[in-house]
Amino acid sequence: MNSAINREKQIKAGLRDNKIKLIEQTNINWDDLYNEIIL
């Protein structure tokens, strides 16, 4: 659990460009994944 929290803090502290690159690596089409994660 601590590693997940630390990773989240790393991502939040990062530059916007790096966040966009991370999203594009895993979600190329920028699909809304809310229903897949929550439901």
N, C-alpha and C positions, 0 to 999 in steps of 0.2 A: 504494500500500500504506500509506503513512504517513497518508493522509487517512482510510482505513478504521480504522486504529488510533486516530487522534485522535477520530473519531466514536464509537468504542466507549468510549473513556475519558469522553467527554462524557455519553453515555447512562448509564454506570455511576455517574457522580458526581451525576446528576440525582435529582430527587425521585421517589418511588414513583408519585405521581399522574400525573406527566408520562410515566413509562414505560408506565403503563396506558393512557393516552390514545394513545400511539404504537402500542401493540399493537392497540387497538380500531380505529384508522384503517386498518390493513392486514389485520387478521385478526378481523373482527367476531364470529365464532362461537367464537373462542379454540380453533380446531382445532389438534391436534398436527401440526406440519408436519415433524417429524423425518424420516420416510420420504421425503417429497418432496424434502428438501434433501440428505440423505446418500445415498440409494439411487438 
